[in-house]
Amino acid sequence: MGKPKVVLGVSGGIAAYKACELLRRLTESGHDVRVVPTAASLNFVGEATWAALSGNPASTEVWETVHEVPHVRIGQAADLVVVAPATADMLAKAAHGLADDLLTNTLLTARCPVVFAPAMHTEMWEHPATQENVAVLRRRGALVIEPAVGRLTGKDTGKGRLPDPEEIFEVCRQVLRRGTAEQDLAGRHVVISAGGTREPLDPVRFLGNRSSGKQGYALARTAVARGARVTLVAANTALADPAGVDVVRVGTAVQLREAVLKAAADADAVVMAAAVADFRPAEYAGGKIKKKDGEDPAPVALVRNPDVLAEISADRAHEGQVVVGFAAETDDVLDNGRAKLRRKGCDLLVVNEVGETRTFGSEENEAIILSSDGSETPVPYGPKEVLAEAIWDRVTQRFTSRRA
Ligand SMILES: Cc1cc2nc3c(=O)[nH]c(=O)nc-3n(C[C@H](O)[C@H](O)[C@H](O)COP(=O)(O)O)c2cc1C
């Protein structure tokens, strides 16, 4: 089998330079990339850069190498088309099926998954014309990544920024891995908590845990590739914001509860992958706690934190909301997991065994997904995104069975 063929469409936005990094990631990870820039984009990055970095010719027009019929062949041969950045103009052309250059022709002839990463000023993004074009493209099966919020061209900030190239690459990787543009979470809002809470003792110390947030981030990335609108409530993670995800940063269990409840109000599914502290110090010392000569330290009194999983399971924002919990256990993993599923009242509980060097911070995981209908699905040791996909499979089954 040859290398997967990727078409990188580049349209005329200021973020075109970031597509060089995306191209690098794609070629270095073994993809055969054909860059198809628009004429406008060549004002930002020249053809020579694309040809040199990709090792393939980079043409903008259908009138070059006509004997190869590039306006048809490039799209037909592709395993994935990704347009980054996608301008407002490109989204409009794609939505209306215009075909006045090589990229727009390629979009019409491609039968593989198509990913758009829009980037533009907030006003252009929010304009009803753009929003309707995006809705049309999504309805037809394209994956349109929500732009990030941040610094735009010039001095303004807002929604419309191109997500980081490595995160667009992650979306491409997920879509290629799935081999389909099918989006069974399209139109769904999912809320995921990730990371580990920190409960402060004083301004410099906290009680924390070893959760890295990688499983929650894998859930967020895979949900984006399946078409969901994703809110990620991230507690003390040091990971880059996944593309297309609304990230809400929190520190403590109390903050996490507030953010999850707020986001869950219109969510179809809530997946509580964060390690939320059960207890917090009863008192917070406003200044750094000092060592005193000849005195033992005072014991730390703890109080219970709110049980967010139990609360959200008992008090769902709407009938049909699917709630998923995680159980990190060190002993009697399965028995403890079954008991926790009953106690918490969630629909699914993902049980995994943890230890100082097991699961936390690692790229792999192994788990059993327990369901309130009594079924138990073992997911063998493998990348955290494989477990994430298995969780979404169970969640989408719930959506369908509840509708039936
Ligand atoms: C400096 C500059 C920056 C631009 N940045 C963007 C942008 O980020 N997003 C966008 O949609 N259009 C942007 N435009 C406008 C597009 O270049 C213009 O709509 C063009 O016709 C797009 O052509 P294309 O879609 O064929 O590439 C920018 C224009 C200029 C001059």
The ligand as an SDF file (V2000), in Angstrom:
LIG
                    3D

 31 33  0  0  0  0  0  0  0  0999 V2000
   -3.8140   41.0040    4.2890 C   0  0  0  0  0  0  0  0  0  0  0  0
   -5.0530   40.2060    4.0100 C   0  0  0  0  0  0  0  0  0  0  0  0
   -5.4380   39.2290    4.8720 C   0  0  0  0  0  0  0  0  0  0  0  0
   -6.5930   38.4720    4.6300 C   0  0  0  0  0  0  0  0  0  0  0  0
   -6.9390   37.5160    5.5340 N   0  0  0  0  0  0  0  0  0  0  0  0
   -8.0680   36.8190    5.3290 C   0  0  0  0  0  0  0  0  0  0  0  0
   -8.4580   35.8140    6.2500 C   0  0  0  0  0  0  0  0  0  0  0  0
   -7.7770   35.5250    7.2380 O   0  0  0  0  0  0  0  0  0  0  0  0
   -9.6180   35.1480    6.0400 N   0  0  0  0  0  0  0  0  0  0  0  0
  -10.4060   35.4140    4.9590 C   0  0  0  0  0  0  0  0  0  0  0  0
  -11.4650   34.7890    4.8340 O   0  0  0  0  0  0  0  0  0  0  0  0
  -10.0510   36.3480    4.0490 N   0  0  0  0  0  0  0  0  0  0  0  0
   -8.9070   37.0540    4.2020 C   0  0  0  0  0  0  0  0  0  0  0  0
   -8.5430   38.0100    3.2920 N   0  0  0  0  0  0  0  0  0  0  0  0
   -9.3870   38.2180    2.1080 C   0  0  0  0  0  0  0  0  0  0  0  0
   -9.1280   37.1640    1.0460 C   0  0  0  0  0  0  0  0  0  0  0  0
   -7.7690   37.1830    0.6530 O   0  0  0  0  0  0  0  0  0  0  0  0
  -10.0180   37.4220   -0.1800 C   0  0  0  0  0  0  0  0  0  0  0  0
  -11.3780   37.1770    0.1870 O   0  0  0  0  0  0  0  0  0  0  0  0
   -9.6620   36.5450   -1.3470 C   0  0  0  0  0  0  0  0  0  0  0  0
  -10.5400   36.8300   -2.4130 O   0  0  0  0  0  0  0  0  0  0  0  0
   -9.7280   35.0780   -1.0110 C   0  0  0  0  0  0  0  0  0  0  0  0
   -9.4970   34.3060   -2.1500 O   0  0  0  0  0  0  0  0  0  0  0  0
   -9.4370   32.7200   -2.0920 P   0  0  0  0  0  0  0  0  0  0  0  0
  -10.5740   32.2490   -1.2630 O   0  0  0  0  0  0  0  0  0  0  0  0
   -9.5690   32.2690   -3.5240 O   0  0  0  0  0  0  0  0  0  0  0  0
   -8.1130   32.3400   -1.5440 O   0  0  0  0  0  0  0  0  0  0  0  0
   -7.3740   38.7490    3.4840 C   0  0  0  0  0  0  0  0  0  0  0  0
   -6.9510   39.7120    2.5840 C   0  0  0  0  0  0  0  0  0  0  0  0
   -5.8160   40.4330    2.8360 C   0  0  0  0  0  0  0  0  0  0  0  0
   -5.4020   41.4720    1.8380 C   0  0  0  0  0  0  0  0  0  0  0  0
  1  2  1  0
  2  3  1  0
  2 30  2  0
  3  4  2  0
  4  5  1  0
  4 28  1  0
  5  6  2  0
  6  7  1  0
  6 13  1  0
  7  8  2  0
  7  9  1  0
  9 10  1  0
 10 11  2  0
 10 12  1  0
 12 13  2  0
 13 14  1  0
 14 15  1  0
 14 28  1  0
 15 16  1  0
 16 17  1  0
 16 18  1  0
 18 19  1  0
 18 20  1  0
 20 21  1  0
 20 22  1  0
 22 23  1  0
 23 24  1  0
 24 25  2  0
 24 26  1  0
 24 27  1  0
 28 29  2  0
 29 30  1  0
 30 31  1  0
M  END
$$$$
